[in-house]
Each structure stands twice: as C-alpha cells, then as structure tokens.
Amino acid sequence: MDFTEKLRLHGRAEENRYFAELDRKLIDAMHEKQKHEDEILKRIEAENLNLDSMVDAK
C-alpha cells in the first residue's frame, strides 16, 4: 500500500467517524423528541380520563 492510498483511507476513516457521530446525535435527538411527545400524550390521556370520570359522576 503506497502513501497516497494510506492518505485516502485515512480521509475515508475520518469521514466515517464524523458521520457516525452525527448519526448518533440525530438518533439521540429523535429519542428525546419521542420521549417528550410520549410524556405529553400521557398527560393528555390522564386529563381525558379525569374529564370522563367527572362526566360519568354527573
């Protein structure tokens, strides 16, 4: 393997590491967003259950 091939492989490895880190950050952000949306949905469902029980009590 000559020097230019090593440089090319090194550049490809750096690029792969960069995009792998970017992918990890995006996946983490998607998980955080999903967790936040799930919390909101649970809160809405709990409020609906409370409203339903109030209506049923009347």
N, CA, C and O atoms as a CHARMM CRD file, in Angstrom:
* protein
*
  232
    1    1 MET  N      0.86400  -1.16900   0.00000 PROA 1      0.00000
    2    1 MET  CA     0.00000   0.00000   0.00000 PROA 1      0.00000
    3    1 MET  C      0.91200   1.23300   0.00000 PROA 1      0.00000
    4    1 MET  O      1.79900   1.36900   0.84200 PROA 1      0.00000
    5    2 ASP  N      0.67500   2.10400  -0.94300 PROA 2      0.00000
    6    2 ASP  CA     1.52900   3.29100  -1.02900 PROA 2      0.00000
    7    2 ASP  C      0.96600   4.42400  -0.16800 PROA 2      0.00000
    8    2 ASP  O     -0.12400   4.31500   0.39200 PROA 2      0.00000
    9    3 PHE  N      1.72200   5.49600  -0.07700 PROA 3      0.00000
   10    3 PHE  CA     1.38800   6.62800   0.78500 PROA 3      0.00000
   11    3 PHE  C      0.06700   7.27600   0.39700 PROA 3      0.00000
   12    3 PHE  O     -0.72300   7.62600   1.27500 PROA 3      0.00000
   13    4 THR  N     -0.18900   7.44300  -0.87500 PROA 4      0.00000
   14    4 THR  CA    -1.43300   8.09600  -1.30100 PROA 4      0.00000
   15    4 THR  C     -2.65300   7.23600  -0.93800 PROA 4      0.00000
   16    4 THR  O     -3.71100   7.76300  -0.59300 PROA 4      0.00000
   17    5 GLU  N     -2.49700   5.93900  -1.01700 PROA 5      0.00000
   18    5 GLU  CA    -3.59500   5.04200  -0.62700 PROA 5      0.00000
   19    5 GLU  C     -3.87100   5.16600   0.87200 PROA 5      0.00000
   20    5 GLU  O     -5.02700   5.18300   1.29500 PROA 5      0.00000
   21    6 LYS  N     -2.80400   5.25100   1.67400 PROA 6      0.00000
   22    6 LYS  CA    -2.96800   5.42200   3.11500 PROA 6      0.00000
   23    6 LYS  C     -3.66400   6.74200   3.43100 PROA 6      0.00000
   24    6 LYS  O     -4.52900   6.79200   4.30600 PROA 6      0.00000
   25    7 LEU  N     -3.29800   7.79400   2.73800 PROA 7      0.00000
   26    7 LEU  CA    -3.94700   9.09600   2.94700 PROA 7      0.00000
   27    7 LEU  C     -5.42800   9.03400   2.58400 PROA 7      0.00000
   28    7 LEU  O     -6.27400   9.58700   3.28700 PROA 7      0.00000
   29    8 ARG  N     -5.72800   8.36200   1.49100 PROA 8      0.00000
   30    8 ARG  CA    -7.11000   8.23700   1.06600 PROA 8      0.00000
   31    8 ARG  C     -7.92400   7.44900   2.09900 PROA 8      0.00000
   32    8 ARG  O     -9.04400   7.83500   2.43300 PROA 8      0.00000
   33    9 LEU  N     -7.36300   6.35600   2.60000 PROA 9      0.00000
   34    9 LEU  CA    -8.04900   5.55600   3.60900 PROA 9      0.00000
   35    9 LEU  C     -8.21600   6.32300   4.92300 PROA 9      0.00000
   36    9 LEU  O     -9.24100   6.21300   5.59400 PROA 9      0.00000
   37   10 HSD  N     -7.20000   7.09400   5.27200 PROA 10     0.00000
   38   10 HSD  CA    -7.28700   7.91000   6.48400 PROA 10     0.00000
   39   10 HSD  C     -8.40900   8.94300   6.34600 PROA 10     0.00000
   40   10 HSD  O     -9.18500   9.14800   7.27900 PROA 10     0.00000
   41   11 GLY  N     -8.49100   9.58000   5.20000 PROA 11     0.00000
   42   11 GLY  CA    -9.55500  10.54900   4.95900 PROA 11     0.00000
   43   11 GLY  C    -10.92800   9.90400   5.00500 PROA 11     0.00000
   44   11 GLY  O    -11.87700  10.48700   5.53000 PROA 11     0.00000
   45   12 ARG  N    -11.03500   8.71000   4.46100 PROA 12     0.00000
   46   12 ARG  CA   -12.31500   7.99600   4.48600 PROA 12     0.00000
   47   12 ARG  C    -12.68500   7.62300   5.92900 PROA 12     0.00000
   48   12 ARG  O    -13.85000   7.71100   6.31600 PROA 12     0.00000
   49   13 ALA  N    -11.69900   7.21100   6.71100 PROA 13     0.00000
   50   13 ALA  CA   -11.96500   6.85300   8.10900 PROA 13     0.00000
   51   13 ALA  C    -12.43400   8.07400   8.90200 PROA 13     0.00000
   52   13 ALA  O    -13.36600   7.97400   9.70000 PROA 13     0.00000
   53   14 GLU  N    -11.79800   9.21500   8.68600 PROA 14     0.00000
   54   14 GLU  CA   -12.22800  10.44200   9.36800 PROA 14     0.00000
   55   14 GLU  C    -13.65300  10.81000   8.97800 PROA 14     0.00000
   56   14 GLU  O    -14.45400  11.20000   9.82800 PROA 14     0.00000
   57   15 GLU  N    -13.95900  10.68900   7.71600 PROA 15     0.00000
   58   15 GLU  CA   -15.30800  10.98700   7.23600 PROA 15     0.00000
   59   15 GLU  C    -16.32600  10.04100   7.86600 PROA 15     0.00000
   60   15 GLU  O    -17.40100  10.47100   8.28400 PROA 15     0.00000
   61   16 ASN  N    -15.98900   8.75400   7.93600 PROA 16     0.00000
   62   16 ASN  CA   -16.89100   7.78400   8.55200 PROA 16     0.00000
   63   16 ASN  C    -17.12400   8.09100  10.02500 PROA 16     0.00000
   64   16 ASN  O    -18.25400   7.99500  10.50500 PROA 16     0.00000
   65   17 ARG  N    -16.06500   8.46100  10.75000 PROA 17     0.00000
   66   17 ARG  CA   -16.22100   8.81400  12.16500 PROA 17     0.00000
   67   17 ARG  C    -17.10100  10.04100  12.32600 PROA 17     0.00000
   68   17 ARG  O    -17.94900  10.08700  13.21700 PROA 17     0.00000
   69   18 TYR  N    -16.90400  11.03300  11.46800 PROA 18     0.00000
   70   18 TYR  CA   -17.69300  12.26100  11.53800 PROA 18     0.00000
   71   18 TYR  C    -19.17800  11.96400  11.35300 PROA 18     0.00000
   72   18 TYR  O    -20.00800  12.41800  12.14000 PROA 18     0.00000
   73   19 PHE  N    -19.50900  11.20500  10.31800 PROA 19     0.00000
   74   19 PHE  CA   -20.91900  10.92600  10.03900 PROA 19     0.00000
   75   19 PHE  C    -21.52200   9.96000  11.05200 PROA 19     0.00000
   76   19 PHE  O    -22.72100  10.02200  11.32300 PROA 19     0.00000
   77   20 ALA  N    -20.70900   9.06600  11.61800 PROA 20     0.00000
   78   20 ALA  CA   -21.21500   8.18500  12.67200 PROA 20     0.00000
   79   20 ALA  C    -21.59200   9.01000  13.89700 PROA 20     0.00000
   80   20 ALA  O    -22.63400   8.76800  14.50600 PROA 20     0.00000
   81   21 GLU  N    -20.76500   9.97400  14.26300 PROA 21     0.00000
   82   21 GLU  CA   -21.08000  10.85400  15.39300 PROA 21     0.00000
   83   21 GLU  C    -22.32000  11.69400  15.10500 PROA 21     0.00000
   84   21 GLU  O    -23.16700  11.87300  15.98000 PROA 21     0.00000
   85   22 LEU  N    -22.42600  12.19900  13.90800 PROA 22     0.00000
   86   22 LEU  CA   -23.60500  12.97200  13.51100 PROA 22     0.00000
   87   22 LEU  C    -24.86900  12.11300  13.59500 PROA 22     0.00000
   88   22 LEU  O    -25.90300  12.56500  14.08700 PROA 22     0.00000
   89   23 ASP  N    -24.77700  10.87800  13.11200 PROA 23     0.00000
   90   23 ASP  CA   -25.91400   9.96000  13.19500 PROA 23     0.00000
   91   23 ASP  C    -26.31000   9.70900  14.64600 PROA 23     0.00000
   92   23 ASP  O    -27.49600   9.70500  14.97400 PROA 23     0.00000
   93   24 ARG  N    -25.31100   9.49800  15.52600 PROA 24     0.00000
   94   24 ARG  CA   -25.61300   9.26400  16.94100 PROA 24     0.00000
   95   24 ARG  C    -26.33300  10.45600  17.55300 PROA 24     0.00000
   96   24 ARG  O    -27.28500  10.28600  18.31500 PROA 24     0.00000
   97   25 LYS  N    -25.88300  11.65700  17.22200 PROA 25     0.00000
   98   25 LYS  CA   -26.53000  12.85400  17.75800 PROA 25     0.00000
   99   25 LYS  C    -27.96500  12.98200  17.25300 PROA 25     0.00000
  100   25 LYS  O    -28.86300  13.34100  18.01600 PROA 25     0.00000
  101   26 LEU  N    -28.18300  12.69400  15.98500 PROA 26     0.00000
  102   26 LEU  CA   -29.53700  12.76000  15.43000 PROA 26     0.00000
  103   26 LEU  C    -30.45800  11.71000  16.04800 PROA 26     0.00000
  104   26 LEU  O    -31.62000  11.99000  16.33900 PROA 26     0.00000
  105   27 ILE  N    -29.94000  10.51500  16.24300 PROA 27     0.00000
  106   27 ILE  CA   -30.73900   9.45300  16.86600 PROA 27     0.00000
  107   27 ILE  C    -31.09100   9.82400  18.29600 PROA 27     0.00000
  108   27 ILE  O    -32.22700   9.62900  18.72800 PROA 27     0.00000
  109   28 ASP  N    -30.11000  10.36400  19.04400 PROA 28     0.00000
  110   28 ASP  CA   -30.38700  10.80300  20.41600 PROA 28     0.00000
  111   28 ASP  C    -31.45200  11.89500  20.43200 PROA 28     0.00000
  112   28 ASP  O    -32.33500  11.88700  21.29100 PROA 28     0.00000
  113   29 ALA  N    -31.37700  12.82600  19.49900 PROA 29     0.00000
  114   29 ALA  CA   -32.36300  13.90400  19.42900 PROA 29     0.00000
  115   29 ALA  C    -33.75400  13.34200  19.11000 PROA 29     0.00000
  116   29 ALA  O    -34.75200  13.80000  19.66700 PROA 29     0.00000
  117   30 MET  N    -33.81700  12.35900  18.22200 PROA 30     0.00000
  118   30 MET  CA   -35.10300  11.74200  17.89100 PROA 30     0.00000
  119   30 MET  C    -35.68200  11.02200  19.10600 PROA 30     0.00000
  120   30 MET  O    -36.88900  11.07900  19.34300 PROA 30     0.00000
  121   31 HSD  N    -34.82200  10.34000  19.88200 PROA 31     0.00000
  122   31 HSD  CA   -35.29300   9.65100  21.08000 PROA 31     0.00000
  123   31 HSD  C    -35.81800  10.65400  22.11200 PROA 31     0.00000
  124   31 HSD  O    -36.85100  10.41900  22.74000 PROA 31     0.00000
  125   32 GLU  N    -35.11200  11.76100  22.28400 PROA 32     0.00000
  126   32 GLU  CA   -35.57000  12.79000  23.21900 PROA 32     0.00000
  127   32 GLU  C    -36.91300  13.36800  22.78200 PROA 32     0.00000
  128   32 GLU  O    -37.80300  13.57700  23.60600 PROA 32     0.00000
  129   33 LYS  N    -37.05400  13.62100  21.50000 PROA 33     0.00000
  130   33 LYS  CA   -38.31600  14.14800  20.97900 PROA 33     0.00000
  131   33 LYS  C    -39.44600  13.15700  21.20700 PROA 33     0.00000
  132   33 LYS  O    -40.54000  13.54500  21.61600 PROA 33     0.00000
  133   34 GLN  N    -39.18800  11.88000  20.94600 PROA 34     0.00000
  134   34 GLN  CA   -40.20200  10.85400  21.14000 PROA 34     0.00000
  135   34 GLN  C    -40.58900  10.75000  22.60900 PROA 34     0.00000
  136   34 GLN  O    -41.76700  10.60400  22.93500 PROA 34     0.00000
  137   35 LYS  N    -39.60200  10.82500  23.49700 PROA 35     0.00000
  138   35 LYS  CA   -39.88900  10.75300  24.92400 PROA 35     0.00000
  139   35 LYS  C    -40.75100  11.93900  25.35000 PROA 35     0.00000
  140   35 LYS  O    -41.69800  11.78100  26.12100 PROA 35     0.00000
  141   36 HSD  N    -40.42100  13.11600  24.85100 PROA 36     0.00000
  142   36 HSD  CA   -41.20300  14.31800  25.16400 PROA 36     0.00000
  143   36 HSD  C    -42.63500  14.18000  24.65100 PROA 36     0.00000
  144   36 HSD  O    -43.58200  14.51100  25.36400 PROA 36     0.00000
  145   37 GLU  N    -42.79500  13.69700  23.43200 PROA 37     0.00000
  146   37 GLU  CA   -44.13400  13.51200  22.86100 PROA 37     0.00000
  147   37 GLU  C    -44.92300  12.46800  23.64800 PROA 37     0.00000
  148   37 GLU  O    -46.12800  12.62000  23.84800 PROA 37     0.00000
  149   38 ASP  N    -44.25100  11.41300  24.09200 PROA 38     0.00000
  150   38 ASP  CA   -44.93100  10.38900  24.89800 PROA 38     0.00000
  151   38 ASP  C    -45.42000  10.96700  26.22300 PROA 38     0.00000
  152   38 ASP  O    -46.52000  10.65100  26.67600 PROA 38     0.00000
  153   39 GLU  N    -44.59000  11.82200  26.84800 PROA 39     0.00000
  154   39 GLU  CA   -44.99400  12.45200  28.09900 PROA 39     0.00000
  155   39 GLU  C    -46.21400  13.35000  27.89500 PROA 39     0.00000
  156   39 GLU  O    -47.12700  13.35900  28.72100 PROA 39     0.00000
  157   40 ILE  N    -46.22700  14.09100  26.81300 PROA 40     0.00000
  158   40 ILE  CA   -47.37000  14.95900  26.50800 PROA 40     0.00000
  159   40 ILE  C    -48.61600  14.11500  26.27700 PROA 40     0.00000
  160   40 ILE  O    -49.69300  14.44600  26.77300 PROA 40     0.00000
  161   41 LEU  N    -48.47500  13.03400  25.53300 PROA 41     0.00000
  162   41 LEU  CA   -49.61100  12.15600  25.25500 PROA 41     0.00000
  163   41 LEU  C    -50.16300  11.54800  26.54300 PROA 41     0.00000
  164   41 LEU  O    -51.37900  11.47600  26.71800 PROA 41     0.00000
  165   42 LYS  N    -49.28800  11.11100  27.44200 PROA 42     0.00000
  166   42 LYS  CA   -49.73600  10.54800  28.71900 PROA 42     0.00000
  167   42 LYS  C    -50.48400  11.59800  29.53000 PROA 42     0.00000
  168   42 LYS  O    -51.50300  11.29400  30.15100 PROA 42     0.00000
  169   43 ARG  N    -49.98500  12.82700  29.52900 PROA 43     0.00000
  170   43 ARG  CA   -50.64200  13.90500  30.26100 PROA 43     0.00000
  171   43 ARG  C    -52.03800  14.17100  29.68900 PROA 43     0.00000
  172   43 ARG  O    -52.99800  14.35200  30.43800 PROA 43     0.00000
  173   44 ILE  N    -52.14200  14.19300  28.37000 PROA 44     0.00000
  174   44 ILE  CA   -53.44200  14.42800  27.71900 PROA 44     0.00000
  175   44 ILE  C    -54.40200  13.28400  28.03600 PROA 44     0.00000
  176   44 ILE  O    -55.57300  13.51700  28.33500 PROA 44     0.00000
  177   45 GLU  N    -53.90700  12.04900  27.97100 PROA 45     0.00000
  178   45 GLU  CA   -54.76500  10.90400  28.27900 PROA 45     0.00000
  179   45 GLU  C    -55.23800  10.94800  29.72700 PROA 45     0.00000
  180   45 GLU  O    -56.39600  10.63600  30.00600 PROA 45     0.00000
  181   46 ALA  N    -54.35900  11.33200  30.65400 PROA 46     0.00000
  182   46 ALA  CA   -54.74600  11.42900  32.06400 PROA 46     0.00000
  183   46 ALA  C    -55.81400  12.50900  32.24900 PROA 46     0.00000
  184   46 ALA  O    -56.76700  12.32500  33.00700 PROA 46     0.00000
  185   47 GLU  N    -55.65000  13.62900  31.55400 PROA 47     0.00000
  186   47 GLU  CA   -56.65000  14.69100  31.64100 PROA 47     0.00000
  187   47 GLU  C    -57.98800  14.23200  31.06800 PROA 47     0.00000
  188   47 GLU  O    -59.04100  14.56000  31.61500 PROA 47     0.00000
  189   48 ASN  N    -57.95300  13.48900  29.99000 PROA 48     0.00000
  190   48 ASN  CA   -59.18900  12.96900  29.39800 PROA 48     0.00000
  191   48 ASN  C    -59.87800  11.99200  30.34100 PROA 48     0.00000
  192   48 ASN  O    -61.10400  11.99300  30.45400 PROA 48     0.00000
  193   49 LEU  N    -59.08500  11.15300  31.02200 PROA 49     0.00000
  194   49 LEU  CA   -59.67500  10.21700  31.97500 PROA 49     0.00000
  195   49 LEU  C    -60.33100  10.98100  33.12600 PROA 49     0.00000
  196   49 LEU  O    -61.40700  10.61000  33.59400 PROA 49     0.00000
  197   50 ASN  N    -59.67700  12.04600  33.57400 PROA 50     0.00000
  198   50 ASN  CA   -60.25400  12.84800  34.64900 PROA 50     0.00000
  199   50 ASN  C    -61.55400  13.50100  34.18900 PROA 50     0.00000
  200   50 ASN  O    -62.52800  13.54000  34.94100 PROA 50     0.00000
  201   51 LEU  N    -61.57400  14.00700  32.98000 PROA 51     0.00000
  202   51 LEU  CA   -62.79200  14.62900  32.45000 PROA 51     0.00000
  203   51 LEU  C    -63.89700  13.58600  32.28500 PROA 51     0.00000
  204   51 LEU  O    -65.05700  13.84800  32.60600 PROA 51     0.00000
  205   52 ASP  N    -63.53500  12.41100  31.78700 PROA 52     0.00000
  206   52 ASP  CA   -64.51900  11.34400  31.60900 PROA 52     0.00000
  207   52 ASP  C    -65.12500  10.93700  32.96100 PROA 52     0.00000
  208   52 ASP  O    -66.33400  10.72800  33.06000 PROA 52     0.00000
  209   53 SER  N    -64.29500  10.82600  33.98600 PROA 53     0.00000
  210   53 SER  CA   -64.81200  10.43100  35.29200 PROA 53     0.00000
  211   53 SER  C    -65.70400  11.51900  35.87100 PROA 53     0.00000
  212   53 SER  O    -66.66000  11.21500  36.58300 PROA 53     0.00000
  213   54 MET  N    -65.40800  12.78800  35.57600 PROA 54     0.00000
  214   54 MET  CA   -66.24100  13.88000  36.03500 PROA 54     0.00000
  215   54 MET  C    -67.60800  13.84800  35.32900 PROA 54     0.00000
  216   54 MET  O    -68.63700  14.10300  35.95400 PROA 54     0.00000
  217   55 VAL  N    -67.61200  13.53700  34.04300 PROA 55     0.00000
  218   55 VAL  CA   -68.84300  13.46700  33.27400 PROA 55     0.00000
  219   55 VAL  C    -69.67900  12.28200  33.75800 PROA 55     0.00000
  220   55 VAL  O    -70.89600  12.39600  33.90900 PROA 55     0.00000
  221   56 ASP  N    -69.02400  11.15100  34.00000 PROA 56     0.00000
  222   56 ASP  CA   -69.73600   9.96300  34.46700 PROA 56     0.00000
  223   56 ASP  C    -70.34500  10.17000  35.85100 PROA 56     0.00000
  224   56 ASP  O    -71.37700   9.58000  36.17000 PROA 56     0.00000
  225   57 ALA  N    -69.71600  10.99600  36.66400 PROA 57     0.00000
  226   57 ALA  CA   -70.19600  11.23200  38.02300 PROA 57     0.00000
  227   57 ALA  C    -71.46700  12.05700  38.02600 PROA 57     0.00000
  228   57 ALA  O    -72.23200  12.01800  38.99000 PROA 57     0.00000
  229   58 LYS  N    -71.69900  12.80400  36.95600 PROA 58     0.00000
  230   58 LYS  CA   -72.89900  13.66000  36.91600 PROA 58     0.00000
  231   58 LYS  C    -74.10500  12.90400  36.58500 PROA 58     0.00000
  232   58 LYS  O    -75.19200  13.47700  36.51200 PROA 58     0.00000
